[in-house]
Amino acid sequence: MLGDAVLLPSRIRLDKPVITPDSATRDFWKEWGKQAPDVEAINVAVEALRSQTRPKAA
C-alpha cells in the first residue's frame, strides 16, 4: 500500500500468497524466518499506531 491517502504507519493484514515468490537469489520465507525481530523498532511502531486518532467528521 502506498500513496498520499495512506496514513503511516498503517496496520494492514495480508494473506500468504498462493503463488509464492520465486527468486533465484534468496529464499525470502526462510531468510525472514531466521532474522530476529528488532524489538525496539516494534515498540516504536506499536506506540505510533496507538497514538493515531481518527479525524473528526465535519
C-alpha distance matrix in Angstrom:
0.0 3.7 7.1 10.2 9.7 7.3 9.9 10.2 10.9 9.2 10.4 8.7 10.9 10.7 13.9 15.7 15.6 18.9 19.2 18.7 18.0 21.4 21.7 25.2 24.9 23.4 23.1 19.8 20.4 23.7 22.7 20.0 22.5 25.2 23.6 24.5 21.9 22.2 23.5 23.7 20.0 19.2 21.7 20.3 16.8 18.5 20.7 17.9 16.3 19.8 20.7 18.0 19.7 19.0 20.2 23.6 24.2 26.6
3.7 0.0 3.7 7.1 7.8 6.1 9.0 9.3 10.9 10.2 12.5 11.7 14.4 14.4 17.6 19.2 18.9 22.2 22.2 21.5 20.4 23.5 23.3 26.7 26.0 24.9 25.1 21.8 22.9 26.1 24.6 22.0 24.8 27.2 25.3 26.1 23.4 23.2 24.6 24.3 20.5 20.3 22.6 20.6 17.3 19.5 21.1 17.9 16.9 20.5 20.7 18.0 19.6 18.9 19.6 23.1 23.8 25.8
7.1 3.7 0.0 3.8 5.5 5.7 8.8 10.1 12.4 12.0 14.7 14.4 17.3 17.6 20.9 22.7 22.3 25.4 25.4 25.0 23.8 26.8 26.5 29.8 29.2 28.3 28.7 25.4 26.6 29.7 28.2 25.6 28.5 30.8 28.7 29.4 26.5 26.0 27.3 26.5 22.8 22.8 24.7 22.3 19.3 21.4 22.5 19.0 18.2 21.6 21.2 18.2 19.4 18.3 18.2 21.7 22.1 23.6
10.2 7.1 3.8 0.0 3.8 5.6 7.8 9.7 12.5 12.5 15.7 16.1 19.4 20.3 23.8 25.8 25.7 28.8 29.0 28.6 27.4 30.4 30.1 33.4 32.6 31.6 32.0 28.6 29.7 32.8 31.1 28.4 31.2 33.3 31.0 31.4 28.3 27.3 28.3 27.1 23.6 23.7 25.0 22.3 19.6 21.6 22.0 18.3 17.8 20.9 19.9 16.7 17.5 16.4 15.7 19.0 19.5 20.7
9.7 7.8 5.5 3.8 0.0 3.8 6.4 9.5 12.0 11.0 13.9 14.2 17.5 18.8 22.2 24.6 24.8 27.8 28.4 28.3 27.6 30.9 31.0 34.4 33.8 32.6 32.6 29.1 29.8 32.9 31.6 28.6 31.1 33.6 31.4 31.6 28.4 27.7 28.3 27.3 23.9 23.4 24.6 22.3 19.2 20.6 21.2 17.7 16.5 19.3 18.5 15.0 15.3 13.6 13.1 16.3 16.6 18.2
7.3 6.1 5.7 5.6 3.8 0.0 3.8 6.4 8.5 7.4 10.3 10.9 14.3 15.8 19.4 21.8 22.3 25.5 26.3 25.8 25.2 28.6 28.6 32.1 31.3 29.8 29.6 26.0 26.5 29.6 28.2 25.1 27.5 30.0 27.8 27.9 24.6 24.0 24.6 23.8 20.4 19.7 21.1 18.9 15.7 17.2 18.1 14.7 13.3 16.5 16.2 12.9 14.0 13.0 13.5 17.0 17.9 20.0
9.9 9.0 8.8 7.8 6.4 3.8 0.0 3.8 6.0 5.8 9.3 11.1 14.9 17.0 20.8 23.1 24.2 27.6 28.5 27.7 27.1 30.6 30.4 33.8 32.7 30.9 30.7 26.9 27.3 30.1 28.5 25.2 27.4 29.7 27.2 26.8 23.3 22.3 22.5 21.4 18.2 17.5 18.4 16.0 13.1 14.3 14.8 11.3 10.2 13.2 12.5 9.4 10.8 10.5 11.4 15.2 16.8 19.1
10.2 9.3 10.1 9.7 9.5 6.4 3.8 0.0 2.9 5.0 8.6 10.9 14.6 16.6 20.4 22.3 23.5 27.2 27.9 26.5 25.7 29.1 28.6 31.9 30.4 28.5 28.4 24.6 25.1 27.6 25.8 22.5 24.8 26.7 24.1 23.6 20.1 18.8 19.2 17.9 14.6 14.3 15.3 12.8 9.9 11.9 12.5 8.9 8.7 12.1 11.7 9.5 12.0 12.8 14.2 17.9 20.0 22.3
10.9 10.9 12.4 12.5 12.0 8.5 6.0 2.9 0.0 3.8 6.9 9.7 13.1 15.4 19.1 20.9 22.6 26.3 27.1 25.6 25.0 28.4 27.9 31.2 29.7 27.5 27.1 23.3 23.4 25.8 24.1 20.6 22.6 24.6 21.9 21.2 17.6 16.4 16.5 15.5 12.3 11.6 12.7 10.5 7.3 9.2 10.2 7.0 6.5 10.2 10.5 8.9 12.0 13.3 15.3 18.9 21.2 23.8
9.2 10.2 12.0 12.5 11.0 7.4 5.8 5.0 3.8 0.0 3.8 6.3 10.0 12.6 16.3 18.6 20.3 23.8 25.0 23.9 23.7 27.3 27.4 30.8 29.8 27.5 26.7 22.9 22.7 25.4 24.2 20.6 22.4 24.8 22.6 22.1 18.6 18.2 18.1 17.8 14.7 13.2 14.5 13.1 9.5 10.2 12.0 9.4 7.2 10.7 11.7 9.4 11.8 12.3 14.6 18.1 19.9 22.9
10.4 12.5 14.7 15.7 13.9 10.3 9.3 8.6 6.9 3.8 0.0 3.8 7.0 10.1 13.6 16.1 18.3 21.6 23.3 22.2 22.6 26.3 26.7 30.2 29.3 26.7 25.5 21.7 20.9 23.6 22.9 19.2 20.5 23.2 21.4 20.7 17.4 17.6 17.3 17.7 14.9 12.6 14.1 13.7 10.0 9.7 12.3 10.7 7.8 10.7 12.8 11.1 13.2 13.6 16.6 19.7 21.4 24.7
8.7 11.7 14.4 16.1 14.2 10.9 11.1 10.9 9.7 6.3 3.8 0.0 3.8 6.6 10.2 12.9 14.8 18.1 19.9 19.1 19.8 23.5 24.3 28.0 27.5 25.0 23.5 20.0 19.0 22.1 21.8 18.3 19.5 22.6 21.3 21.2 18.3 19.1 19.3 20.2 17.3 14.9 17.0 16.9 13.1 13.1 16.0 14.4 11.5 14.4 16.6 14.6 16.4 16.1 18.8 21.9 23.0 26.3
10.9 14.4 17.3 19.4 17.5 14.3 14.9 14.6 13.1 10.0 7.0 3.8 0.0 3.8 6.8 9.7 12.1 15.2 17.3 16.7 18.0 21.7 23.0 26.6 26.4 23.8 21.8 18.5 17.0 20.2 20.5 17.0 17.8 21.2 20.6 20.7 18.1 19.7 19.9 21.5 18.8 16.1 18.5 19.0 15.4 15.0 18.3 17.4 14.4 16.9 19.5 17.8 19.6 19.3 22.1 24.9 25.9 29.2
10.7 14.4 17.6 20.3 18.8 15.8 17.0 16.6 15.4 12.6 10.1 6.6 3.8 0.0 3.8 6.5 8.4 11.6 13.6 13.1 14.5 18.2 19.7 23.4 23.6 21.1 19.1 16.0 14.5 18.0 18.6 15.6 16.5 20.1 19.9 20.6 18.6 20.6 21.4 23.2 20.4 18.0 20.9 21.4 17.8 17.9 21.3 20.3 17.6 20.4 22.9 21.1 23.0 22.5 25.1 28.0 28.8 32.0
13.9 17.6 20.9 23.8 22.2 19.4 20.8 20.4 19.1 16.3 13.6 10.2 6.8 3.8 0.0 3.8 6.0 8.5 11.2 11.2 13.4 17.0 19.1 22.7 23.3 20.8 18.3 15.7 13.8 17.3 18.6 16.0 16.4 20.1 20.6 21.6 20.1 22.6 23.4 25.6 23.1 20.6 23.6 24.4 21.0 20.9 24.5 23.7 21.0 23.5 26.2 24.6 26.3 25.8 28.4 31.2 31.7 35.0
15.7 19.2 22.7 25.8 24.6 21.8 23.1 22.3 20.9 18.6 16.1 12.9 9.7 6.5 3.8 0.0 3.8 6.5 8.7 7.9 10.5 13.8 16.0 19.4 20.2 17.6 14.9 12.6 10.5 14.0 15.7 13.5 13.8 17.6 18.5 20.0 19.2 22.0 23.2 25.7 23.2 21.0 24.3 25.3 22.1 22.4 26.0 25.4 23.1 25.7 28.5 27.1 29.2 28.9 31.6 34.4 35.1 38.4
15.6 18.9 22.3 25.7 24.8 22.3 24.2 23.5 22.6 20.3 18.3 14.8 12.1 8.4 6.0 3.8 0.0 3.8 5.3 5.5 8.2 11.5 14.1 17.5 18.9 16.8 14.5 12.7 11.4 15.0 16.7 15.1 16.0 19.5 20.5 22.5 21.8 24.4 26.1 28.3 25.6 23.8 27.2 27.9 24.6 25.2 28.8 27.8 25.5 28.4 30.9 29.3 31.2 30.7 33.0 35.9 36.4 39.4
18.9 22.2 25.4 28.8 27.8 25.5 27.6 27.2 26.3 23.8 21.6 18.1 15.2 11.6 8.5 6.5 3.8 0.0 3.8 6.0 9.5 11.8 15.1 18.2 20.2 18.4 15.9 14.9 13.4 16.7 18.9 17.9 18.3 21.8 23.2 25.3 25.0 27.8 29.4 31.8 29.2 27.3 30.7 31.5 28.2 28.7 32.3 31.4 29.0 31.8 34.4 32.7 34.4 33.7 36.0 38.8 39.0 42.0
19.2 22.2 25.4 29.0 28.4 26.3 28.5 27.9 27.1 25.0 23.3 19.9 17.3 13.6 11.2 8.7 5.3 3.8 0.0 3.8 6.6 8.4 11.9 14.9 17.2 16.0 13.9 13.4 12.7 15.9 17.8 17.4 18.3 21.4 22.8 25.5 25.3 28.1 30.1 32.4 29.7 28.2 31.8 32.4 29.2 30.1 33.7 32.6 30.5 33.5 35.9 34.2 36.2 35.5 37.6 40.6 40.9 43.7
18.7 21.5 25.0 28.6 28.3 25.8 27.7 26.5 25.6 23.9 22.2 19.1 16.7 13.1 11.2 7.9 5.5 6.0 3.8 0.0 3.8 6.3 9.3 12.4 14.2 12.5 10.2 9.6 9.0 12.3 14.0 13.8 14.8 17.8 19.2 22.0 22.1 24.9 27.1 29.5 26.9 25.6 29.2 29.9 27.0 28.1 31.7 30.7 29.0 32.0 34.5 33.0 35.3 35.1 37.3 40.5 41.0 44.0
18.0 20.4 23.8 27.4 27.6 25.2 27.1 25.7 25.0 23.7 22.6 19.8 18.0 14.5 13.4 10.5 8.2 9.5 6.6 3.8 0.0 3.8 5.9 9.5 11.0 9.7 8.5 7.8 8.8 11.9 12.7 12.9 14.8 17.2 18.3 21.3 21.5 24.0 26.6 28.7 25.9 25.1 28.9 29.3 26.5 28.1 31.5 30.3 29.0 32.3 34.4 33.0 35.5 35.4 37.4 40.7 41.4 44.2
21.4 23.5 26.8 30.4 30.9 28.6 30.6 29.1 28.4 27.3 26.3 23.5 21.7 18.2 17.0 13.8 11.5 11.8 8.4 6.3 3.8 0.0 3.8 6.5 9.0 8.8 8.1 9.0 10.5 12.7 13.6 14.7 16.5 18.4 19.8 23.2 23.8 26.3 29.1 31.3 28.6 28.1 31.9 32.3 29.7 31.4 34.8 33.7 32.5 35.8 37.9 36.6 39.1 39.0 41.0 44.4 45.1 47.8
21.7 23.3 26.5 30.1 31.0 28.6 30.4 28.6 27.9 27.4 26.7 24.3 23.0 19.7 19.1 16.0 14.1 15.1 11.9 9.3 5.9 3.8 0.0 3.8 5.5 5.9 6.8 8.0 10.6 12.1 12.1 13.8 16.1 17.3 18.3 21.9 22.7 24.8 28.0 29.9 27.3 27.3 31.1 31.2 28.9 31.0 34.2 33.0 32.3 35.7 37.6 36.4 39.2 39.4 41.3 44.8 45.7 48.3
25.2 26.7 29.8 33.4 34.4 32.1 33.8 31.9 31.2 30.8 30.2 28.0 26.6 23.4 22.7 19.4 17.5 18.2 14.9 12.4 9.5 6.5 3.8 0.0 3.8 6.1 7.9 10.2 12.9 13.5 13.4 15.8 17.9 18.5 19.6 23.4 24.7 26.8 30.1 32.0 29.6 29.9 33.6 33.9 31.8 34.0 37.2 36.1 35.6 38.9 40.7 39.8 42.6 42.9 44.8 48.3 49.3 51.9
24.9 26.0 29.2 32.6 33.8 31.3 32.7 30.4 29.7 29.8 29.3 27.5 26.4 23.6 23.3 20.2 18.9 20.2 17.2 14.2 11.0 9.0 5.5 3.8 0.0 3.8 7.1 9.1 12.4 12.4 11.3 14.0 16.4 16.4 17.1 20.9 22.3 24.1 27.6 29.4 27.1 27.6 31.4 31.5 29.8 32.2 35.2 34.2 34.0 37.3 39.0 38.3 41.4 42.0 43.9 47.5 48.7 51.2
23.4 24.9 28.3 31.6 32.6 29.8 30.9 28.5 27.5 27.5 26.7 25.0 23.8 21.1 20.8 17.6 16.8 18.4 16.0 12.5 9.7 8.8 5.9 6.1 3.8 0.0 3.8 5.6 8.8 8.6 7.6 10.3 12.5 12.7 13.7 17.4 18.9 21.0 24.4 26.4 24.3 24.6 28.3 28.7 27.0 29.2 32.3 31.6 31.3 34.5 36.4 35.9 39.0 39.7 41.9 45.4 46.8 49.5
23.1 25.1 28.7 32.0 32.6 29.6 30.7 28.4 27.1 26.7 25.5 23.5 21.8 19.1 18.3 14.9 14.5 15.9 13.9 10.2 8.5 8.1 6.8 7.9 7.1 3.8 0.0 3.8 5.7 5.6 6.2 8.7 10.1 11.0 12.7 16.3 17.9 20.5 23.5 25.9 24.0 23.7 27.4 28.3 26.4 28.1 31.5 31.0 30.4 33.4 35.6 35.1 38.1 38.8 41.2 44.7 46.0 48.9
19.8 21.8 25.4 28.6 29.1 26.0 26.9 24.6 23.3 22.9 21.7 20.0 18.5 16.0 15.7 12.6 12.7 14.9 13.4 9.6 7.8 9.0 8.0 10.2 9.1 5.6 3.8 0.0 3.8 5.5 5.0 5.9 8.2 9.8 10.7 14.1 15.0 17.6 20.5 22.8 20.6 20.3 24.0 24.8 22.7 24.5 27.8 27.3 26.6 29.7 31.9 31.3 34.4 35.1 37.5 40.9 42.3 45.2
20.4 22.9 26.6 29.7 29.8 26.5 27.3 25.1 23.4 22.7 20.9 19.0 17.0 14.5 13.8 10.5 11.4 13.4 12.7 9.0 8.8 10.5 10.6 12.9 12.4 8.8 5.7 3.8 0.0 3.8 5.6 5.4 6.1 8.8 10.5 13.4 14.3 17.4 19.8 22.6 20.7 19.7 23.3 24.6 22.4 23.6 27.2 27.0 26.0 28.8 31.3 30.9 33.8 34.5 37.2 40.5 41.9 45.0
23.7 26.1 29.7 32.8 32.9 29.6 30.1 27.6 25.8 25.4 23.6 22.1 20.2 18.0 17.3 14.0 15.0 16.7 15.9 12.3 11.9 12.7 12.1 13.5 12.4 8.6 5.6 5.5 3.8 0.0 3.8 5.6 5.0 6.2 8.9 12.1 14.0 17.2 19.7 22.6 21.2 20.5 24.0 25.5 23.9 25.1 28.5 28.7 28.0 30.6 33.1 33.1 36.2 37.2 39.9 43.3 44.9 48.0
22.7 24.6 28.2 31.1 31.6 28.2 28.5 25.8 24.1 24.2 22.9 21.8 20.5 18.6 18.6 15.7 16.7 18.9 17.8 14.0 12.7 13.6 12.1 13.4 11.3 7.6 6.2 5.0 5.6 3.8 0.0 3.8 5.4 5.3 6.5 10.2 12.1 14.8 17.7 20.3 18.8 18.6 22.2 23.4 22.0 23.6 26.9 26.9 26.6 29.4 31.6 31.7 35.0 36.2 38.8 42.2 44.0 47.0
20.0 22.0 25.6 28.4 28.6 25.1 25.2 22.5 20.6 20.6 19.2 18.3 17.0 15.6 16.0 13.5 15.1 17.9 17.4 13.8 12.9 14.7 13.8 15.8 14.0 10.3 8.7 5.9 5.4 5.6 3.8 0.0 3.8 5.5 5.5 8.5 9.3 12.2 14.9 17.6 15.8 15.3 18.9 20.1 18.5 20.0 23.3 23.4 22.9 25.6 28.0 28.0 31.3 32.5 35.2 38.6 40.4 43.5
22.5 24.8 28.5 31.2 31.1 27.5 27.4 24.8 22.6 22.4 20.5 19.5 17.8 16.5 16.4 13.8 16.0 18.3 18.3 14.8 14.8 16.5 16.1 17.9 16.4 12.5 10.1 8.2 6.1 5.0 5.4 3.8 0.0 3.8 5.7 7.9 9.4 13.0 15.0 18.2 17.1 16.0 19.4 21.2 19.8 20.6 24.1 24.7 24.0 26.3 29.0 29.3 32.5 33.8 36.7 40.0 41.8 45.1
25.2 27.2 30.8 33.3 33.6 30.0 29.7 26.7 24.6 24.8 23.2 22.6 21.2 20.1 20.1 17.6 19.5 21.8 21.4 17.8 17.2 18.4 17.3 18.5 16.4 12.7 11.0 9.8 8.8 6.2 5.3 5.5 3.8 0.0 3.8 6.4 9.3 12.5 14.8 17.9 17.3 16.8 20.0 21.9 21.0 22.1 25.3 26.0 25.9 28.1 30.6 31.2 34.6 36.2 39.1 42.4 44.5 47.6
23.6 25.3 28.7 31.0 31.4 27.8 27.2 24.1 21.9 22.6 21.4 21.3 20.6 19.9 20.6 18.5 20.5 23.2 22.8 19.2 18.3 19.8 18.3 19.6 17.1 13.7 12.7 10.7 10.5 8.9 6.5 5.5 5.7 3.8 0.0 3.8 6.4 9.0 11.9 14.6 13.9 13.9 17.1 18.7 18.1 19.5 22.5 23.1 23.4 25.6 27.9 28.6 32.1 33.9 36.7 40.1 42.3 45.4
24.5 26.1 29.4 31.4 31.6 27.9 26.8 23.6 21.2 22.1 20.7 21.2 20.7 20.6 21.6 20.0 22.5 25.3 25.5 22.0 21.3 23.2 21.9 23.4 20.9 17.4 16.3 14.1 13.4 12.1 10.2 8.5 7.9 6.4 3.8 0.0 3.8 6.6 8.6 11.7 11.8 11.6 14.3 16.4 16.3 17.3 20.1 21.2 21.6 23.5 25.8 27.0 30.5 32.6 35.5 38.8 41.3 44.3
21.9 23.4 26.5 28.3 28.4 24.6 23.3 20.1 17.6 18.6 17.4 18.3 18.1 18.6 20.1 19.2 21.8 25.0 25.3 22.1 21.5 23.8 22.7 24.7 22.3 18.9 17.9 15.0 14.3 14.0 12.1 9.3 9.4 9.3 6.4 3.8 0.0 3.8 5.7 8.8 8.4 7.8 10.8 12.8 12.5 13.6 16.4 17.5 17.8 19.7 22.0 23.2 26.7 28.9 31.8 35.1 37.6 40.6
22.2 23.2 26.0 27.3 27.7 24.0 22.3 18.8 16.4 18.2 17.6 19.1 19.7 20.6 22.6 22.0 24.4 27.8 28.1 24.9 24.0 26.3 24.8 26.8 24.1 21.0 20.5 17.6 17.4 17.2 14.8 12.2 13.0 12.5 9.0 6.6 3.8 0.0 3.8 5.6 5.4 6.3 8.8 10.2 10.7 12.4 14.5 15.5 16.7 18.5 20.3 21.7 25.4 27.9 30.6 33.9 36.6 39.5
23.5 24.6 27.3 28.3 28.3 24.6 22.5 19.2 16.5 18.1 17.3 19.3 19.9 21.4 23.4 23.2 26.1 29.4 30.1 27.1 26.6 29.1 28.0 30.1 27.6 24.4 23.5 20.5 19.8 19.7 17.7 14.9 15.0 14.8 11.9 8.6 5.7 3.8 0.0 3.8 5.5 5.0 6.2 8.7 9.8 10.4 12.3 14.2 15.3 16.4 18.4 20.3 23.9 26.6 29.6 32.6 35.5 38.5
23.7 24.3 26.5 27.1 27.3 23.8 21.4 17.9 15.5 17.8 17.7 20.2 21.5 23.2 25.6 25.7 28.3 31.8 32.4 29.5 28.7 31.3 29.9 32.0 29.4 26.4 25.9 22.8 22.6 22.6 20.3 17.6 18.2 17.9 14.6 11.7 8.8 5.6 3.8 0.0 3.8 5.4 5.1 6.2 8.6 9.9 10.7 12.4 14.3 15.3 16.6 18.8 22.5 25.5 28.1 31.2 34.3 37.0
20.0 20.5 22.8 23.6 23.9 20.4 18.2 14.6 12.3 14.7 14.9 17.3 18.8 20.4 23.1 23.2 25.6 29.2 29.7 26.9 25.9 28.6 27.3 29.6 27.1 24.3 24.0 20.6 20.7 21.2 18.8 15.8 17.1 17.3 13.9 11.8 8.4 5.4 5.5 3.8 0.0 3.8 5.4 5.1 6.2 8.6 10.0 10.6 12.4 14.3 15.5 17.0 20.8 23.4 25.9 29.2 32.1 34.8
19.2 20.3 22.8 23.7 23.4 19.7 17.5 14.3 11.6 13.2 12.6 14.9 16.1 18.0 20.6 21.0 23.8 27.3 28.2 25.6 25.1 28.1 27.3 29.9 27.6 24.6 23.7 20.3 19.7 20.5 18.6 15.3 16.0 16.8 13.9 11.6 7.8 6.3 5.0 5.4 3.8 0.0 3.8 5.4 5.1 6.1 8.6 9.8 10.5 12.2 14.2 15.7 19.3 21.8 24.7 27.9 30.7 33.7
21.7 22.6 24.7 25.0 24.6 21.1 18.4 15.3 12.7 14.5 14.1 17.0 18.5 20.9 23.6 24.3 27.2 30.7 31.8 29.2 28.9 31.9 31.1 33.6 31.4 28.3 27.4 24.0 23.3 24.0 22.2 18.9 19.4 20.0 17.1 14.3 10.8 8.8 6.2 5.1 5.4 3.8 0.0 3.8 5.4 5.1 6.2 8.6 9.9 10.5 12.3 14.6 18.1 21.1 24.0 26.9 30.0 32.9
20.3 20.6 22.3 22.3 22.3 18.9 16.0 12.8 10.5 13.1 13.7 16.9 19.0 21.4 24.4 25.3 27.9 31.5 32.4 29.9 29.3 32.3 31.2 33.9 31.5 28.7 28.3 24.8 24.6 25.5 23.4 20.1 21.2 21.9 18.7 16.4 12.8 10.2 8.7 6.2 5.1 5.4 3.8 0.0 3.8 5.5 5.2 6.2 8.7 9.9 10.7 12.7 16.4 19.5 22.0 25.0 28.2 30.9
16.8 17.3 19.3 19.6 19.2 15.7 13.1 9.9 7.3 9.5 10.0 13.1 15.4 17.8 21.0 22.1 24.6 28.2 29.2 27.0 26.5 29.7 28.9 31.8 29.8 27.0 26.4 22.7 22.4 23.9 22.0 18.5 19.8 21.0 18.1 16.3 12.5 10.7 9.8 8.6 6.2 5.1 5.4 3.8 0.0 3.8 5.5 5.0 6.2 8.7 10.0 11.0 14.7 17.3 19.9 23.2 26.1 28.9
18.5 19.5 21.4 21.6 20.6 17.2 14.3 11.9 9.2 10.2 9.7 13.1 15.0 17.9 20.9 22.4 25.2 28.7 30.1 28.1 28.1 31.4 31.0 34.0 32.2 29.2 28.1 24.5 23.6 25.1 23.6 20.0 20.6 22.1 19.5 17.3 13.6 12.4 10.4 9.9 8.6 6.1 5.1 5.5 3.8 0.0 3.8 5.4 5.1 6.2 8.7 10.2 13.6 16.3 19.4 22.3 25.2 28.3
20.7 21.1 22.5 22.0 21.2 18.1 14.8 12.5 10.2 12.0 12.3 16.0 18.3 21.3 24.5 26.0 28.8 32.3 33.7 31.7 31.5 34.8 34.2 37.2 35.2 32.3 31.5 27.8 27.2 28.5 26.9 23.3 24.1 25.3 22.5 20.1 16.4 14.5 12.3 10.7 10.0 8.6 6.2 5.2 5.5 3.8 0.0 3.8 5.4 5.0 6.1 8.8 12.2 15.5 18.3 21.0 24.2 27.1
17.9 17.9 19.0 18.3 17.7 14.7 11.3 8.9 7.0 9.4 10.7 14.4 17.4 20.3 23.7 25.4 27.8 31.4 32.6 30.7 30.3 33.7 33.0 36.1 34.2 31.6 31.0 27.3 27.0 28.7 26.9 23.4 24.7 26.0 23.1 21.2 17.5 15.5 14.2 12.4 10.6 9.8 8.6 6.2 5.0 5.4 3.8 0.0 3.8 5.5 5.2 6.6 10.3 13.4 15.8 18.9 22.0 24.7
16.3 16.9 18.2 17.8 16.5 13.3 10.2 8.7 6.5 7.2 7.8 11.5 14.4 17.6 21.0 23.1 25.5 29.0 30.5 29.0 29.0 32.5 32.3 35.6 34.0 31.3 30.4 26.6 26.0 28.0 26.6 22.9 24.0 25.9 23.4 21.6 17.8 16.7 15.3 14.3 12.4 10.5 9.9 8.7 6.2 5.1 5.4 3.8 0.0 3.8 5.5 5.5 8.9 11.3 14.4 17.4 20.2 23.3
19.8 20.5 21.6 20.9 19.3 16.5 13.2 12.1 10.2 10.7 10.7 14.4 16.9 20.4 23.5 25.7 28.4 31.8 33.5 32.0 32.3 35.8 35.7 38.9 37.3 34.5 33.4 29.7 28.8 30.6 29.4 25.6 26.3 28.1 25.6 23.5 19.7 18.5 16.4 15.3 14.3 12.2 10.5 9.9 8.7 6.2 5.0 5.5 3.8 0.0 3.8 5.5 8.2 11.2 14.5 16.9 20.0 23.1
20.7 20.7 21.2 19.9 18.5 16.2 12.5 11.7 10.5 11.7 12.8 16.6 19.5 22.9 26.2 28.5 30.9 34.4 35.9 34.5 34.4 37.9 37.6 40.7 39.0 36.4 35.6 31.9 31.3 33.1 31.6 28.0 29.0 30.6 27.9 25.8 22.0 20.3 18.4 16.6 15.5 14.2 12.3 10.7 10.0 8.7 6.1 5.2 5.5 3.8 0.0 3.8 6.5 10.1 12.7 15.1 18.5 21.2
18.0 18.0 18.2 16.7 15.0 12.9 9.4 9.5 8.9 9.4 11.1 14.6 17.8 21.1 24.6 27.1 29.3 32.7 34.2 33.0 33.0 36.6 36.4 39.8 38.3 35.9 35.1 31.3 30.9 33.1 31.7 28.0 29.3 31.2 28.6 27.0 23.2 21.7 20.3 18.8 17.0 15.7 14.6 12.7 11.0 10.2 8.8 6.6 5.5 5.5 3.8 0.0 3.8 6.9 9.5 12.4 15.5 18.3
19.7 19.6 19.4 17.5 15.3 14.0 10.8 12.0 12.0 11.8 13.2 16.4 19.6 23.0 26.3 29.2 31.2 34.4 36.2 35.3 35.5 39.1 39.2 42.6 41.4 39.0 38.1 34.4 33.8 36.2 35.0 31.3 32.5 34.6 32.1 30.5 26.7 25.4 23.9 22.5 20.8 19.3 18.1 16.4 14.7 13.6 12.2 10.3 8.9 8.2 6.5 3.8 0.0 3.8 6.4 8.8 12.1 14.9
19.0 18.9 18.3 16.4 13.6 13.0 10.5 12.8 13.3 12.3 13.6 16.1 19.3 22.5 25.8 28.9 30.7 33.7 35.5 35.1 35.4 39.0 39.4 42.9 42.0 39.7 38.8 35.1 34.5 37.2 36.2 32.5 33.8 36.2 33.9 32.6 28.9 27.9 26.6 25.5 23.4 21.8 21.1 19.5 17.3 16.3 15.5 13.4 11.3 11.2 10.1 6.9 3.8 0.0 3.8 6.3 8.9 12.1
20.2 19.6 18.2 15.7 13.1 13.5 11.4 14.2 15.3 14.6 16.6 18.8 22.1 25.1 28.4 31.6 33.0 36.0 37.6 37.3 37.4 41.0 41.3 44.8 43.9 41.9 41.2 37.5 37.2 39.9 38.8 35.2 36.7 39.1 36.7 35.5 31.8 30.6 29.6 28.1 25.9 24.7 24.0 22.0 19.9 19.4 18.3 15.8 14.4 14.5 12.7 9.5 6.4 3.8 0.0 3.8 6.4 8.9
23.6 23.1 21.7 19.0 16.3 17.0 15.2 17.9 18.9 18.1 19.7 21.9 24.9 28.0 31.2 34.4 35.9 38.8 40.6 40.5 40.7 44.4 44.8 48.3 47.5 45.4 44.7 40.9 40.5 43.3 42.2 38.6 40.0 42.4 40.1 38.8 35.1 33.9 32.6 31.2 29.2 27.9 26.9 25.0 23.2 22.3 21.0 18.9 17.4 16.9 15.1 12.4 8.8 6.3 3.8 0.0 3.8 6.3
24.2 23.8 22.1 19.5 16.6 17.9 16.8 20.0 21.2 19.9 21.4 23.0 25.9 28.8 31.7 35.1 36.4 39.0 40.9 41.0 41.4 45.1 45.7 49.3 48.7 46.8 46.0 42.3 41.9 44.9 44.0 40.4 41.8 44.5 42.3 41.3 37.6 36.6 35.5 34.3 32.1 30.7 30.0 28.2 26.1 25.2 24.2 22.0 20.2 20.0 18.5 15.5 12.1 8.9 6.4 3.8 0.0 3.8
26.6 25.8 23.6 20.7 18.2 20.0 19.1 22.3 23.8 22.9 24.7 26.3 29.2 32.0 35.0 38.4 39.4 42.0 43.7 44.0 44.2 47.8 48.3 51.9 51.2 49.5 48.9 45.2 45.0 48.0 47.0 43.5 45.1 47.6 45.4 44.3 40.6 39.5 38.5 37.0 34.8 33.7 32.9 30.9 28.9 28.3 27.1 24.7 23.3 23.1 21.2 18.3 14.9 12.1 8.9 6.3 3.8 0.0
